[in-house]
Amino acid sequence: MNRTNQSTIIKEAINSYLDKGVTDKQDIYTKVVDELGVPRPTVRRVARDLRTELLQKIQILQSDMPKATTPEEDE
């Protein structure tokens, strides 16, 4: 399994556990390691990459939000 494909599979597994309501990071790592048989450091690296990607998307979405004005600023 090449690295890109492995990363995609690990990301899908992490997202699957998040969608199922698993909230403990260590529990997610353990389940992914057990399910896929990949080393824990690999799962941690991919989780870091996933966090970075999601944070970048959040920043993009937040940057498009107009600034809310307070009544004091309007006066």
All heavy atoms as a GROMACS GRO file, in nm:
protein
  602
    1MET      N    1   0.086  -0.118   0.000
    1MET     CA    2   0.000   0.000   0.000
    1MET      C    3   0.090   0.123   0.000
    1MET      O    4   0.177   0.137   0.085
    1MET     CB    5  -0.086  -0.005   0.127
    1MET     CG    6  -0.185   0.105   0.137
    1MET     SD    7  -0.300   0.103   0.280
    1MET     CE    8  -0.292  -0.055   0.352
    2ASN      N    9   0.071   0.213  -0.098
    2ASN     CA   10   0.155   0.332  -0.101
    2ASN      C   11   0.110   0.432   0.005
    2ASN      O   12   0.002   0.423   0.061
    2ASN     CB   13   0.160   0.394  -0.241
    2ASN     CG   14   0.028   0.451  -0.286
    2ASN    OD1   15  -0.046   0.508  -0.206
    2ASN    ND2   16  -0.003   0.437  -0.413
    3ARG      N   17   0.198   0.528   0.031
    3ARG     CA   18   0.175   0.621   0.141
    3ARG      C   19   0.049   0.705   0.122
    3ARG      O   20  -0.027   0.726   0.216
    3ARG     CB   21   0.297   0.711   0.158
    3ARG     CG   22   0.286   0.804   0.275
    3ARG     CD   23   0.414   0.880   0.296
    3ARG     NE   24   0.394   0.980   0.398
    3ARG     CZ   25   0.490   1.049   0.451
    3ARG    NH1   26   0.612   1.031   0.412
    3ARG    NH2   27   0.464   1.139   0.542
    4THR      N   28   0.027   0.756   0.001
    4THR     CA   29  -0.091   0.839  -0.025
    4THR      C   30  -0.218   0.760  -0.003
    4THR      O   31  -0.311   0.807   0.064
    4THR     CB   32  -0.088   0.894  -0.169
    4THR    OG1   33   0.034   0.965  -0.188
    4THR    CG2   34  -0.205   0.985  -0.196
    5ASN      N   35  -0.224   0.640  -0.057
    5ASN     CA   36  -0.341   0.556  -0.040
    5ASN      C   37  -0.361   0.520   0.107
    5ASN      O   38  -0.473   0.522   0.158
    5ASN     CB   39  -0.326   0.429  -0.125
    5ASN     CG   40  -0.452   0.347  -0.129
    5ASN    OD1   41  -0.561   0.402  -0.131
    5ASN    ND2   42  -0.438   0.216  -0.128
    6GLN      N   43  -0.252   0.487   0.176
    6GLN     CA   44  -0.260   0.452   0.317
    6GLN      C   45  -0.313   0.570   0.398
    6GLN      O   46  -0.399   0.553   0.484
    6GLN     CB   47  -0.121   0.411   0.368
    6GLN     CG   48  -0.122   0.366   0.513
    6GLN     CD   49   0.018   0.331   0.562
    6GLN    OE1   50   0.113   0.406   0.539
    6GLN    NE2   51   0.030   0.218   0.626
    7SER      N   52  -0.264   0.690   0.369
    7SER     CA   53  -0.310   0.809   0.440
    7SER      C   54  -0.459   0.831   0.419
    7SER      O   55  -0.532   0.863   0.512
    7SER     CB   56  -0.232   0.933   0.393
    7SER     OG   57  -0.098   0.924   0.432
    8THR      N   58  -0.504   0.813   0.295
    8THR     CA   59  -0.646   0.830   0.265
    8THR      C   60  -0.731   0.730   0.344
    8THR      O   61  -0.834   0.767   0.401
    8THR     CB   62  -0.670   0.812   0.114
    8THR    OG1   63  -0.591   0.907   0.043
    8THR    CG2   64  -0.816   0.831   0.078
    9ILE      N   65  -0.687   0.607   0.350
    9ILE     CA   66  -0.761   0.503   0.422
    9ILE      C   67  -0.763   0.534   0.571
    9ILE      O   68  -0.867   0.521   0.638
    9ILE     CB   69  -0.700   0.364   0.394
    9ILE    CG1   70  -0.725   0.327   0.247
    9ILE    CG2   71  -0.755   0.259   0.487
    9ILE    CD1   72  -0.647   0.206   0.199
   10ILE      N   73  -0.651   0.580   0.624
   10ILE     CA   74  -0.645   0.613   0.767
   10ILE      C   75  -0.735   0.732   0.797
   10ILE      O   76  -0.809   0.732   0.896
   10ILE     CB   77  -0.499   0.639   0.810
   10ILE    CG1   78  -0.418   0.509   0.803
   10ILE    CG2   79  -0.494   0.697   0.952
   10ILE    CD1   80  -0.269   0.527   0.822
   11LYS      N   81  -0.734   0.834   0.711
   11LYS     CA   82  -0.821   0.951   0.731
   11LYS      C   83  -0.968   0.909   0.730
   11LYS      O   84  -1.048   0.956   0.811
   11LYS     CB   85  -0.797   1.056   0.623
   11LYS     CG   86  -0.670   1.134   0.641
   11LYS     CD   87  -0.651   1.232   0.527
   11LYS     CE   88  -0.515   1.297   0.533
   11LYS     NZ   89  -0.491   1.387   0.420
   12GLU      N   90  -1.004   0.820   0.638
   12GLU     CA   91  -1.142   0.772   0.632
   12GLU      C   92  -1.179   0.698   0.760
   12GLU      O   93  -1.290   0.713   0.812
   12GLU     CB   94  -1.161   0.683   0.510
   12GLU     CG   95  -1.160   0.758   0.379
   12GLU     CD   96  -1.160   0.668   0.257
   12GLU    OE1   97  -1.153   0.543   0.270
   12GLU    OE2   98  -1.168   0.721   0.144
   13ALA      N   99  -1.087   0.618   0.811
   13ALA     CA  100  -1.113   0.544   0.936
   13ALA      C  101  -1.130   0.640   1.053
   13ALA      O  102  -1.221   0.625   1.136
   13ALA     CB  103  -1.001   0.444   0.962
   14ILE      N  104  -1.042   0.741   1.061
   14ILE     CA  105  -1.053   0.840   1.169
   14ILE      C  106  -1.187   0.912   1.161
   14ILE      O  107  -1.258   0.926   1.261
   14ILE     CB  108  -0.935   0.941   1.161
   14ILE    CG1  109  -0.804   0.872   1.198
   14ILE    CG2  110  -0.960   1.060   1.253
   14ILE    CD1  111  -0.680   0.955   1.170
   15ASN      N  112  -1.222   0.957   1.041
   15ASN     CA  113  -1.350   1.027   1.023
   15ASN      C  114  -1.468   0.936   1.057
   15ASN      O  115  -1.568   0.982   1.113
   15ASN     CB  116  -1.363   1.080   0.880
   15ASN     CG  117  -1.290   1.210   0.862
   15ASN    OD1  118  -1.294   1.296   0.948
   15ASN    ND2  119  -1.224   1.224   0.749
   16SER      N  120  -1.457   0.809   1.024
   16SER     CA  121  -1.564   0.714   1.055
   16SER      C  122  -1.587   0.706   1.206
   16SER      O  123  -1.702   0.708   1.252
   16SER     CB  124  -1.527   0.576   0.999
   16SER     OG  125  -1.618   0.479   1.042
   17TYR      N  126  -1.479   0.697   1.282
   17TYR     CA  127  -1.494   0.691   1.428
   17TYR      C  128  -1.546   0.823   1.484
   17TYR      O  129  -1.627   0.823   1.578
   17TYR     CB  130  -1.363   0.651   1.496
   17TYR     CG  131  -1.334   0.503   1.477
   17TYR    CD1  132  -1.228   0.460   1.399
   17TYR    CD2  133  -1.415   0.406   1.535
   17TYR    CE1  134  -1.203   0.325   1.379
   17TYR    CE2  135  -1.392   0.271   1.515
   17TYR     CZ  136  -1.286   0.231   1.438
   17TYR     OH  137  -1.264   0.097   1.418
   18LEU      N  138  -1.504   0.934   1.427
   18LEU     CA  139  -1.557   1.063   1.471
   18LEU      C  140  -1.707   1.072   1.442
   18LEU      O  141  -1.784   1.119   1.526
   18LEU     CB  142  -1.483   1.178   1.401
   18LEU     CG  143  -1.338   1.200   1.446
   18LEU    CD1  144  -1.268   1.296   1.352
   18LEU    CD2  145  -1.334   1.250   1.589
   19ASP      N  146  -1.748   1.024   1.324
   19ASP     CA  147  -1.889   1.024   1.288
   19ASP      C  148  -1.972   0.935   1.380
   19ASP      O  149  -2.090   0.961   1.402
   19ASP     CB  150  -1.908   0.981   1.142
   19ASP     CG  151  -1.857   1.084   1.043
   19ASP    OD1  152  -1.836   1.201   1.082
   19ASP    OD2  153  -1.836   1.046   0.925
   20LYS      N  154  -1.908   0.828   1.431
   20LYS     CA  155  -1.978   0.737   1.523
   20LYS      C  156  -1.986   0.793   1.664
   20LYS      O  157  -2.045   0.732   1.753
   20LYS     CB  158  -1.907   0.602   1.526
   20LYS     CG  159  -1.919   0.525   1.397
   20LYS     CD  160  -1.839   0.396   1.403
   20LYS     CE  161  -1.842   0.323   1.269
   20LYS     NZ  162  -1.752   0.206   1.268
   21GLY      N  163  -1.924   0.908   1.687
   21GLY     CA  164  -1.932   0.972   1.818
   21GLY      C  165  -1.816   0.943   1.912
   21GLY      O  166  -1.821   0.979   2.029
   22VAL      N  167  -1.712   0.878   1.862
   22VAL     CA  168  -1.595   0.852   1.946
   22VAL      C  169  -1.522   0.985   1.962
   22VAL      O  170  -1.488   1.050   1.863
   22VAL     CB  171  -1.502   0.746   1.885
   22VAL    CG1  172  -1.383   0.720   1.975
   22VAL    CG2  173  -1.578   0.617   1.858
   23THR      N  174  -1.498   1.027   2.086
   23THR     CA  175  -1.439   1.159   2.109
   23THR      C  176  -1.300   1.152   2.172
   23THR      O  177  -1.230   1.253   2.176
   23THR     CB  178  -1.529   1.244   2.200
   23THR    OG1  179  -1.550   1.174   2.322
   23THR    CG2  180  -1.662   1.273   2.132
   24ASP      N  181  -1.258   1.037   2.221
   24ASP     CA  182  -1.127   1.025   2.283
   24ASP      C  183  -1.021   0.997   2.176
   24ASP      O  184  -1.029   0.896   2.105
   24ASP     CB  185  -1.127   0.914   2.387
   24ASP     CG  186  -0.992   0.901   2.455
   24ASP    OD1  187  -0.957   0.992   2.533
   24ASP    OD2  188  -0.923   0.800   2.429
   25LYS      N  189  -0.925   1.087   2.165
   25LYS     CA  190  -0.823   1.077   2.060
   25LYS      C  191  -0.746   0.946   2.070
   25LYS      O  192  -0.725   0.879   1.968
   25LYS     CB  193  -0.728   1.196   2.073
   25LYS     CG  194  -0.617   1.199   1.972
   25LYS     CD  195  -0.539   1.329   1.974
   25LYS     CE  196  -0.470   1.353   2.104
   25LYS     NZ  197  -0.381   1.470   2.103
   26GLN      N  198  -0.704   0.907   2.190
   26GLN     CA  199  -0.627   0.784   2.206
   26GLN      C  200  -0.710   0.661   2.169
   26GLN      O  201  -0.659   0.564   2.112
   26GLN     CB  202  -0.574   0.773   2.350
   26GLN     CG  203  -0.479   0.885   2.389
   26GLN     CD  204  -0.361   0.900   2.295
   26GLN    OE1  205  -0.305   0.802   2.247
   26GLN    NE2  206  -0.323   1.023   2.266
   27ASP      N  207  -0.839   0.666   2.200
   27ASP     CA  208  -0.929   0.557   2.165
   27ASP      C  209  -0.940   0.544   2.013
   27ASP      O  210  -0.938   0.434   1.959
   27ASP     CB  211  -1.067   0.581   2.228
   27ASP     CG  212  -1.155   0.458   2.227
   27ASP    OD1  213  -1.101   0.345   2.220
   27ASP    OD2  214  -1.279   0.475   2.233
   28ILE      N  215  -0.951   0.658   1.945
   28ILE     CA  216  -0.957   0.657   1.798
   28ILE      C  217  -0.830   0.597   1.741
   28ILE      O  218  -0.834   0.510   1.654
   28ILE     CB  219  -0.982   0.798   1.743
   28ILE    CG1  220  -1.123   0.846   1.780
   28ILE    CG2  221  -0.963   0.802   1.591
   28ILE    CD1  222  -1.148   0.993   1.749
   29TYR      N  223  -0.714   0.642   1.792
   29TYR     CA  224  -0.586   0.589   1.743
   29TYR      C  225  -0.580   0.438   1.761
   29TYR      O  226  -0.542   0.366   1.670
   29TYR     CB  227  -0.468   0.652   1.818
   29TYR     CG  228  -0.445   0.800   1.792
   29TYR    CD1  229  -0.357   0.870   1.872
   29TYR    CD2  230  -0.510   0.870   1.691
   29TYR    CE1  231  -0.333   1.005   1.851
   29TYR    CE2  232  -0.487   1.004   1.670
   29TYR     CZ  233  -0.398   1.072   1.751
   29TYR     OH  234  -0.374   1.204   1.730
   30THR      N  235  -0.618   0.392   1.879
   30THR     CA  236  -0.612   0.248   1.908
   30THR      C  237  -0.702   0.169   1.814
   30THR      O  238  -0.663   0.066   1.759
   30THR     CB  239  -0.652   0.221   2.054
   30THR    OG1  240  -0.560   0.291   2.139
   30THR    CG2  241  -0.649   0.074   2.087
   31LYS      N  242  -0.825   0.219   1.793
   31LYS     CA  243  -0.919   0.149   1.705
   31LYS      C  244  -0.869   0.144   1.561
   31LYS      O  245  -0.882   0.041   1.493
   31LYS     CB  246  -1.057   0.216   1.712
   31LYS     CG  247  -1.129   0.193   1.844
   31LYS     CD  248  -1.259   0.272   1.850
   31LYS     CE  249  -1.324   0.265   1.985
   31LYS     NZ  250  -1.414   0.155   2.002
   32VAL      N  251  -0.810   0.254   1.513
   32VAL     CA  252  -0.758   0.257   1.376
   32VAL      C  253  -0.639   0.162   1.363
   32VAL      O  254  -0.630   0.087   1.265
   32VAL     CB  255  -0.720   0.401   1.334
   32VAL    CG1  256  -0.649   0.402   1.199
   32VAL    CG2  257  -0.844   0.489   1.328
   33VAL      N  258  -0.550   0.162   1.462
   33VAL     CA  259  -0.436   0.070   1.460
   33VAL      C  260  -0.485  -0.074   1.456
   33VAL      O  261  -0.437  -0.156   1.376
   33VAL     CB  262  -0.344   0.094   1.583
   33VAL    CG1  263  -0.245  -0.019   1.600
   33VAL    CG2  264  -0.272   0.226   1.569
   34ASP      N  265  -0.582  -0.107   1.542
   34ASP     CA  266  -0.636  -0.243   1.546
   34ASP      C  267  -0.707  -0.280   1.416
   34ASP      O  268  -0.693  -0.392   1.366
   34ASP     CB  269  -0.732  -0.260   1.664
   34ASP     CG  270  -0.663  -0.253   1.799
   34ASP    OD1  271  -0.538  -0.265   1.803
   34ASP    OD2  272  -0.733  -0.235   1.900
   35GLU      N  273  -0.784  -0.187   1.362
   35GLU     CA  274  -0.864  -0.214   1.241
   35GLU      C  275  -0.775  -0.230   1.118
   35GLU      O  276  -0.796  -0.322   1.037
   35GLU     CB  277  -0.963  -0.099   1.218
   35GLU     CG  278  -1.047  -0.114   1.093
   35GLU     CD  279  -1.138   0.005   1.069
   35GLU    OE1  280  -1.176   0.073   1.166
   35GLU    OE2  281  -1.172   0.029   0.952
   36LEU      N  282  -0.678  -0.142   1.102
   36LEU     CA  283  -0.599  -0.139   0.978
   36LEU      C  284  -0.463  -0.207   0.990
   36LEU      O  285  -0.399  -0.235   0.889
   36LEU     CB  286  -0.579   0.005   0.932
   36LEU     CG  287  -0.707   0.086   0.903
   36LEU    CD1  288  -0.672   0.228   0.862
   36LEU    CD2  289  -0.792   0.017   0.796
   37GLY      N  290  -0.419  -0.230   1.112
   37GLY     CA  291  -0.289  -0.294   1.132
   37GLY      C  292  -0.171  -0.206   1.092
   37GLY      O  293  -0.067  -0.257   1.053
   38VAL      N  294  -0.189  -0.075   1.103
   38VAL     CA  295  -0.081   0.018   1.072
   38VAL      C  296  -0.016   0.064   1.203
   38VAL      O  297  -0.079   0.061   1.308
   38VAL     CB  298  -0.131   0.140   0.991
   38VAL    CG1  299  -0.180   0.097   0.854
   38VAL    CG2  300  -0.241   0.213   1.065
   39PRO      N  301   0.108   0.109   1.196
   39PRO     CA  302   0.175   0.154   1.318
   39PRO      C  303   0.110   0.279   1.377
   39PRO      O  304   0.061   0.367   1.304
   39PRO     CB  305   0.318   0.186   1.273
   39PRO     CG  306   0.333   0.123   1.139
   39PRO     CD  307   0.197   0.112   1.080
   40ARG      N  308   0.108   0.288   1.509
   40ARG     CA  309   0.048   0.402   1.577
   40ARG      C  310   0.111   0.536   1.534
   40ARG      O  311   0.037   0.634   1.515
   40ARG     CB  312   0.057   0.383   1.729
   40ARG     CG  313  -0.026   0.481   1.808
   40ARG     CD  314  -0.018   0.446   1.958
   40ARG     NE  315  -0.116   0.520   2.032
   40ARG     CZ  316  -0.239   0.479   2.058
   40ARG    NH1  317  -0.279   0.362   2.013
   40ARG    NH2  318  -0.322   0.552   2.128
   41PRO      N  319   0.245   0.544   1.520
   41PRO     CA  320   0.301   0.672   1.476
   41PRO      C  321   0.248   0.717   1.339
   41PRO      O  322   0.233   0.837   1.314
   41PRO     CB  323   0.452   0.645   1.470
   41PRO     CG  324   0.473   0.535   1.567
   41PRO     CD  325   0.350   0.449   1.556
   42THR      N  326   0.218   0.622   1.253
   42THR     CA  327   0.161   0.656   1.123
   42THR      C  328   0.023   0.715   1.139
   42THR      O  329  -0.013   0.816   1.076
   42THR     CB  330   0.156   0.531   1.032
   42THR    OG1  331   0.288   0.478   1.019
   42THR    CG2  332   0.099   0.563   0.895
   43VAL      N  333  -0.057   0.657   1.227
   43VAL     CA  334  -0.192   0.708   1.253
   43VAL      C  335  -0.184   0.848   1.312
   43VAL      O  336  -0.258   0.938   1.273
   43VAL     CB  337  -0.271   0.613   1.346
   43VAL    CG1  338  -0.406   0.672   1.383
   43VAL    CG2  339  -0.289   0.477   1.281
   44ARG      N  340  -0.090   0.869   1.403
   44ARG     CA  341  -0.073   1.001   1.464
   44ARG      C  342  -0.031   1.105   1.359
   44ARG      O  343  -0.081   1.218   1.360
   44ARG     CB  344   0.029   0.995   1.578
   44ARG     CG  345  -0.025   0.912   1.696
   44ARG     CD  346   0.075   0.901   1.809
   44ARG     NE  347   0.104   1.033   1.861
   44ARG     CZ  348   0.225   1.072   1.901
   44ARG    NH1  349   0.327   0.989   1.893
   44ARG    NH2  350   0.243   1.193   1.948
   45ARG      N  351   0.058   1.068   1.268
   45ARG     CA  352   0.102   1.159   1.162
   45ARG      C  353  -0.014   1.197   1.072
   45ARG      O  354  -0.035   1.315   1.040
   45ARG     CB  355   0.214   1.096   1.079
   45ARG     CG  356   0.258   1.184   0.962
   45ARG     CD  357   0.356   1.114   0.869
   45ARG     NE  358   0.311   0.984   0.821
   45ARG     CZ  359   0.224   0.967   0.722
   45ARG    NH1  360   0.169   1.070   0.662
   45ARG    NH2  361   0.189   0.846   0.684
   46VAL      N  362  -0.092   1.096   1.033
   46VAL     CA  363  -0.206   1.122   0.945
   46VAL      C  364  -0.311   1.206   1.017
   46VAL      O  365  -0.371   1.296   0.957
   46VAL     CB  366  -0.265   0.989   0.892
   46VAL    CG1  367  -0.394   1.013   0.817
   46VAL    CG2  368  -0.165   0.918   0.804
   47ALA      N  369  -0.332   1.181   1.146
   47ALA     CA  370  -0.428   1.261   1.223
   47ALA      C  371  -0.382   1.407   1.229
   47ALA      O  372  -0.464   1.499   1.216
   47ALA     CB  373  -0.443   1.204   1.364
   48ARG      N  374  -0.252   1.428   1.244
   48ARG     CA  375  -0.198   1.565   1.244
   48ARG      C  376  -0.224   1.631   1.109
   48ARG      O  377  -0.268   1.746   1.103
   48ARG     CB  378  -0.048   1.562   1.274
   48ARG     CG  379   0.013   1.704   1.282
   48ARG     CD  380   0.164   1.702   1.280
   48ARG     NE  381   0.207   1.654   1.148
   48ARG     CZ  382   0.308   1.569   1.128
   48ARG    NH1  383   0.376   1.520   1.229
   48ARG    NH2  384   0.340   1.532   1.006
   49ASP      N  385  -0.199   1.559   1.001
   49ASP     CA  386  -0.225   1.612   0.866
   49ASP      C  387  -0.373   1.646   0.849
   49ASP      O  388  -0.407   1.749   0.791
   49ASP     CB  389  -0.182   1.512   0.759
   49ASP     CG  390  -0.031   1.490   0.755
   49ASP    OD1  391   0.044   1.570   0.816
   49ASP    OD2  392   0.011   1.391   0.692
   50LEU      N  393  -0.460   1.558   0.898
   50LEU     CA  394  -0.604   1.580   0.889
   50LEU      C  395  -0.644   1.705   0.967
   50LEU      O  396  -0.721   1.788   0.918
   50LEU     CB  397  -0.680   1.458   0.940
   50LEU     CG  398  -0.832   1.463   0.938
   50LEU    CD1  399  -0.884   1.486   0.796
   50LEU    CD2  400  -0.890   1.334   0.994
   51ARG      N  401  -0.591   1.721   1.088
   51ARG     CA  402  -0.619   1.841   1.168
   51ARG      C  403  -0.576   1.967   1.094
   51ARG      O  404  -0.650   2.066   1.090
   51ARG     CB  405  -0.547   1.835   1.304
   51ARG     CG  406  -0.615   1.751   1.408
   51ARG     CD  407  -0.555   1.773   1.546
   51ARG     NE  408  -0.412   1.745   1.552
   51ARG     CZ  409  -0.359   1.626   1.574
   51ARG    NH1  410  -0.438   1.521   1.592
   51ARG    NH2  411  -0.228   1.611   1.580
   52THR      N  412  -0.457   1.964   1.036
   52THR     CA  413  -0.405   2.079   0.963
   52THR      C  414  -0.496   2.113   0.845
   52THR      O  415  -0.529   2.230   0.823
   52THR     CB  416  -0.262   2.050   0.913
   52THR    OG1  417  -0.180   2.020   1.026
   52THR    CG2  418  -0.204   2.169   0.839
   53GLU      N  419  -0.537   2.013   0.770
   53GLU     CA  420  -0.627   2.035   0.655
   53GLU      C  421  -0.759   2.097   0.701
   53GLU      O  422  -0.809   2.191   0.639
   53GLU     CB  423  -0.655   1.904   0.583
   53GLU     CG  424  -0.538   1.848   0.507
   53GLU     CD  425  -0.565   1.708   0.454
   53GLU    OE1  426  -0.682   1.665   0.450
   53GLU    OE2  427  -0.467   1.640   0.417
   54LEU      N  428  -0.815   2.043   0.808
   54LEU     CA  429  -0.943   2.093   0.857
   54LEU      C  430  -0.930   2.236   0.909
   54LEU      O  431  -1.018   2.319   0.884
   54LEU     CB  432  -0.998   2.001   0.966
   54LEU     CG  433  -1.042   1.863   0.918
   54LEU    CD1  434  -1.076   1.773   1.036
   54LEU    CD2  435  -1.162   1.873   0.824
   55LEU      N  436  -0.822   2.267   0.979
   55LEU     CA  437  -0.801   2.403   1.028
   55LEU      C  438  -0.787   2.502   0.913
   55LEU      O  439  -0.839   2.614   0.921
   55LEU     CB  440  -0.678   2.408   1.119
   55LEU     CG  441  -0.697   2.346   1.257
   55LEU    CD1  442  -0.563   2.336   1.330
   55LEU    CD2  443  -0.797   2.425   1.338
   56GLN      N  444  -0.720   2.460   0.806
   56GLN     CA  445  -0.707   2.548   0.689
   56GLN      C  446  -0.843   2.575   0.627
   56GLN      O  447  -0.873   2.688   0.588
   56GLN     CB  448  -0.613   2.486   0.586
   56GLN     CG  449  -0.468   2.487   0.628
   56GLN     CD  450  -0.378   2.407   0.536
   56GLN    OE1  451  -0.424   2.324   0.457
   56GLN    NE2  452  -0.248   2.428   0.546
   57LYS      N  453  -0.926   2.473   0.619
   57LYS     CA  454  -1.061   2.490   0.563
   57LYS      C  455  -1.144   2.582   0.652
   57LYS      O  456  -1.219   2.668   0.602
   57LYS     CB  457  -1.129   2.355   0.546
   57LYS     CG  458  -1.068   2.272   0.434
   57LYS     CD  459  -1.134   2.136   0.423
   57LYS     CE  460  -1.068   2.054   0.313
   57LYS     NZ  461  -1.127   1.922   0.300
   58ILE      N  462  -1.132   2.565   0.782
   58ILE     CA  463  -1.206   2.651   0.876
   58ILE      C  464  -1.163   2.796   0.860
   58ILE      O  465  -1.247   2.887   0.856
   58ILE     CB  466  -1.186   2.602   1.021
   58ILE    CG1  467  -1.260   2.470   1.042
   58ILE    CG2  468  -1.232   2.707   1.122
   58ILE    CD1  469  -1.224   2.400   1.171
   59GLN      N  470  -1.032   2.819   0.849
   59GLN     CA  471  -0.982   2.956   0.831
   59GLN      C  472  -1.036   3.019   0.704
   59GLN      O  473  -1.072   3.137   0.703
   59GLN     CB  474  -0.830   2.957   0.832
   59GLN     CG  475  -0.771   2.933   0.968
   59GLN     CD  476  -0.620   2.922   0.966
   59GLN    OE1  477  -0.559   2.909   0.860
   59GLN    NE2  478  -0.559   2.927   1.084
   60ILE      N  479  -1.043   2.941   0.598
   60ILE     CA  480  -1.097   2.992   0.472
   60ILE      C  481  -1.244   3.031   0.490
   60ILE      O  482  -1.287   3.139   0.449
   60ILE     CB  483  -1.082   2.888   0.359
   60ILE    CG1  484  -0.935   2.874   0.321
   60ILE    CG2  485  -1.165   2.927   0.237
   60ILE    CD1  486  -0.904   2.754   0.232
   61LEU      N  487  -1.319   2.944   0.554
   61LEU     CA  488  -1.461   2.972   0.573
   61LEU      C  489  -1.482   3.090   0.666
   61LEU      O  490  -1.573   3.171   0.646
   61LEU     CB  491  -1.532   2.848   0.629
   61LEU     CG  492  -1.542   2.731   0.531
   61LEU    CD1  493  -1.599   2.608   0.601
   61LEU    CD2  494  -1.626   2.766   0.411
   62GLN      N  495  -1.399   3.103   0.768
   62GLN     CA  496  -1.414   3.215   0.860
   62GLN      C  497  -1.374   3.347   0.796
   62GLN      O  498  -1.429   3.451   0.829
   62GLN     CB  499  -1.332   3.192   0.987
   62GLN     CG  500  -1.393   3.088   1.077
   62GLN     CD  501  -1.309   3.062   1.201
   62GLN    OE1  502  -1.187   3.079   1.201
   62GLN    NE2  503  -1.374   3.018   1.306
   63SER      N  504  -1.278   3.344   0.705
   63SER     CA  505  -1.232   3.468   0.644
   63SER      C  506  -1.338   3.529   0.555
   63SER      O  507  -1.335   3.648   0.528
   63SER     CB  508  -1.104   3.443   0.564
   63SER     OG  509  -1.131   3.365   0.450
   64ASP      N  510  -1.432   3.449   0.507
   64ASP     CA  511  -1.538   3.500   0.421
   64ASP      C  512  -1.654   3.559   0.499
   64ASP      O  513  -1.745   3.617   0.441
   64ASP     CB  514  -1.590   3.389   0.330
   64ASP     CG  515  -1.488   3.348   0.225
   64ASP    OD1  516  -1.396   3.426   0.198
   64ASP    OD2  517  -1.501   3.238   0.172
   65MET      N  518  -1.650   3.542   0.632
   65MET     CA  519  -1.761   3.592   0.713
   65MET      C  520  -1.745   3.743   0.731
   65MET      O  521  -1.638   3.791   0.765
   65MET     CB  522  -1.762   3.523   0.850
   65MET     CG  523  -1.792   3.375   0.842
   65MET     SD  524  -1.778   3.293   1.002
   65MET     CE  525  -1.896   3.382   1.098
   66PRO      N  526  -1.853   3.817   0.710
   66PRO     CA  527  -1.844   3.962   0.731
   66PRO      C  528  -1.828   3.991   0.880
   66PRO      O  529  -1.876   3.916   0.965
   66PRO     CB  530  -1.978   4.014   0.679
   66PRO     CG  531  -2.068   3.897   0.683
   66PRO     CD  532  -1.983   3.774   0.665
   67LYS      N  533  -1.759   4.097   0.910
   67LYS     CA  534  -1.741   4.136   1.050
   67LYS      C  535  -1.873   4.184   1.105
   67LYS      O  536  -1.942   4.265   1.043
   67LYS     CB  537  -1.638   4.248   1.062
   67LYS     CG  538  -1.499   4.204   1.087
   67LYS     CD  539  -1.416   4.324   1.120
   67LYS     CE  540  -1.284   4.282   1.178
   67LYS     NZ  541  -1.200   4.396   1.206
   68ALA      N  542  -1.908   4.136   1.221
   68ALA     CA  543  -2.030   4.181   1.286
   68ALA      C  544  -2.002   4.317   1.350
   68ALA      O  545  -1.899   4.338   1.414
   68ALA     CB  546  -2.074   4.082   1.392
   69THR      N  547  -2.092   4.410   1.329
   69THR     CA  548  -2.074   4.542   1.389
   69THR      C  549  -2.156   4.549   1.517
   69THR      O  550  -2.265   4.492   1.526
   69THR     CB  551  -2.115   4.654   1.294
   69THR    OG1  552  -2.253   4.635   1.258
   69THR    CG2  553  -2.030   4.655   1.169
   70THR      N  554  -2.102   4.619   1.613
   70THR     CA  555  -2.177   4.640   1.737
   70THR      C  556  -2.246   4.775   1.727
   70THR      O  557  -2.204   4.861   1.649
   70THR     CB  558  -2.081   4.638   1.859
   70THR    OG1  559  -1.985   4.742   1.841
   70THR    CG2  560  -2.012   4.503   1.873
   71PRO      N  561  -2.351   4.796   1.803
   71PRO     CA  562  -2.423   4.923   1.794
   71PRO      C  563  -2.332   5.042   1.820
   71PRO      O  564  -2.349   5.148   1.761
   71PRO     CB  565  -2.530   4.912   1.904
   71PRO     CG  566  -2.549   4.764   1.922
   71PRO     CD  567  -2.417   4.702   1.891
   72GLU      N  568  -2.231   5.027   1.907
   72GLU     CA  569  -2.140   5.139   1.936
   72GLU      C  570  -2.061   5.178   1.812
   72GLU      O  571  -2.029   5.294   1.792
   72GLU     CB  572  -2.042   5.102   2.049
   72GLU     CG  573  -2.109   5.076   2.183
   72GLU     CD  574  -2.162   4.932   2.195
   72GLU    OE1  575  -2.098   4.841   2.142
   72GLU    OE2  576  -2.267   4.915   2.258
   73GLU      N  577  -2.026   5.082   1.727
   73GLU     CA  578  -1.947   5.110   1.609
   73GLU      C  579  -2.030   5.185   1.505
   73GLU      O  580  -1.975   5.259   1.424
   73GLU     CB  581  -1.892   4.981   1.548
   73GLU     CG  582  -1.787   4.914   1.634
   73GLU     CD  583  -1.744   4.781   1.579
   73GLU    OE1  584  -1.810   4.728   1.487
   73GLU    OE2  585  -1.645   4.724   1.628
   74ASP      N  586  -2.160   5.167   1.506
   74ASP     CA  587  -2.246   5.232   1.408
   74ASP      C  588  -2.268   5.380   1.438
   74ASP      O  589  -2.308   5.457   1.354
   74ASP     CB  590  -2.383   5.161   1.400
   74ASP     CG  591  -2.370   5.023   1.338
   74ASP    OD1  592  -2.271   4.998   1.266
   74ASP    OD2  593  -2.458   4.938   1.364
   75GLU      N  594  -2.243   5.420   1.563
   75GLU     CA  595  -2.272   5.558   1.603
   75GLU      C  596  -2.163   5.653   1.567
   75GLU      O  597  -2.052   5.630   1.549
   75GLU     CB  598  -2.299   5.566   1.753
   75GLU     CG  599  -2.426   5.492   1.788
   75GLU     CD  600  -2.448   5.486   1.940
   75GLU    OE1  601  -2.367   5.541   2.015
   75GLU    OE2  602  -2.547   5.426   1.980
   0.00000   0.00000   0.00000
